[in-house]
Structure formats: C-alpha cells, structure tokens
C-alpha cells in the first residue's frame, strides 16, 4: 500500500522488503535527497513515523508535483480528470509541447507532469540536452493516470514533511548525529548506453567522487546512511570500508525488452 503516484526508473517499491532488512530499528529524523517516486520515503513515513522528514531533489517539476500532492490534492485531481478525459495521441503531444515551452503553470503543471509520466512510453522520465521532456507516447491500454485514494493517502503522509528543491550536498548542514539519510542517486551506468538522463547532464566520474565525499562527510558526523547503487567493481572498491549487501532487483523500465528483468544491485550502509 505504498502510495507512489509517478513511475521512476530505479523505483524501489518492488524491493521494499529487502530495504526494510537494512533499516535501523528507530528512525527519528529522515532525509531523502533523490526522492524519485518516493517508495522508501512513504514506507518509512508510515511505519516508522519519524518526527522530522526532508525530501528533496534538483528536479523542479518533480518537487513541485510533491508540493501539489501535499497542499492542493483536490485541485490536482480536478486537472487530472480533464487529462484523463482528453487523453489521445494528439492531446499527449500537445501537452508535451506546452509543458516544454513552460506554458503550463502551477498545480496544472504538476497534473501535466503526472499525466505525461503515466502515459509516456514505459513510464520513463527522460530529458534531452535542452532539458526538454522527449519521451514518445506509450501504447498501453487503459492506463491509470491517477488513483484518487492513492493520491489522498500520499497527501496525508506528506503533511508536515519538508519538501525542497535542493542539490543533495546542501542537506549536509541540516543533518545531525543519529539521523538517517537514504540515497538513491542516478546510478553509475552499467554501460555507456545505460539510462542516466533525469537531467541534461549525464552522471559521470566526477559525480561519483562528489557523492563519495558527501557520504564520507555524513559518516564523519555519525549520521546513518543507506546508499543504493549498481553492482560495479568500482563502487564495491570505493565503499569497501562500509557494509555492502547485494540483492536482485527487477528493472521493468527499459526501452529494450531484453534489458528488463532481474539484475544485482548494492545496498551500502555505515551501521
């Protein structure tokens, strides 16, 4: 019953039981700076009921959609009903063009973000070098653009949660000893063609080392962290001083059907 309302590459809904096994017994303060679809956040918020939560991301539209779900869920659903009623190939590309031209604003923009996410090819959020959403329409029949009860439940769980547009490095100064930070970044790609296009800039080697420096900073402050990443030798070597677990993960989002299925992933923690 995790009330995620968007699809996101690398979403953790299917492996929440494995992640649960790696979580501390008590979580008082929780941070998630690469929020994505938010499956881990929603699970922790409902089960552990931390007294303080901050979720964040550099994707402005993603964060504004979370804000709309938290603060204006009824108005958001009003717009989503219109999208559902008008859905067609022509309508999809019309909305995509207006979205990229920034002609849709406010809560309606959040609704268009959800609409495009749910009706695009394979539910893949991807942008080009101009930061334009460029995924073609999907061919699914009877696509569920939104679920009223799911959105209302998500809105309830988001009450009191801090939701910010932030680079992950900006949260270091907000954390203190004993906090838990879960990080699910855009992974080091398995191959040169692996998906890495949440933003116009592709994840690269300098990003990997910046993330490691951030992890080291958290560890020095005695802040608990749990990090997800691909099962690569370079990652295992980099984090060899920490607890590393391997698990098999389904990858349902891939432009090529043969690329879907279960592959090994890493969970890295300092507790």
Secondary structure, 3 states (H helix, E strand, C coil): CCCCCCCCCCCCHHHHHHHHCCCCCCCCEEEECCCCCCHHHHHHHHHCCCCEEEEEECCHHHHHHHHHHHHCHHHHHHHHHHHHHHCCHHHHHHHHHHHHCCCCCHHHHHHHHHHHHHHEHHHCCCECCCCCECCCECCCCCCCCCCHHHHHHHHHHHCCCEEEECCHHHHHHHCCCCCEEEECCCCCCCCCCCCCCCCCCCCCHHHHHHHHHHHHHHHHCCCEEEEEEECCHHHHHHCCCCEEEEEEEECCCCCCHHHCCEEEEEEEECC
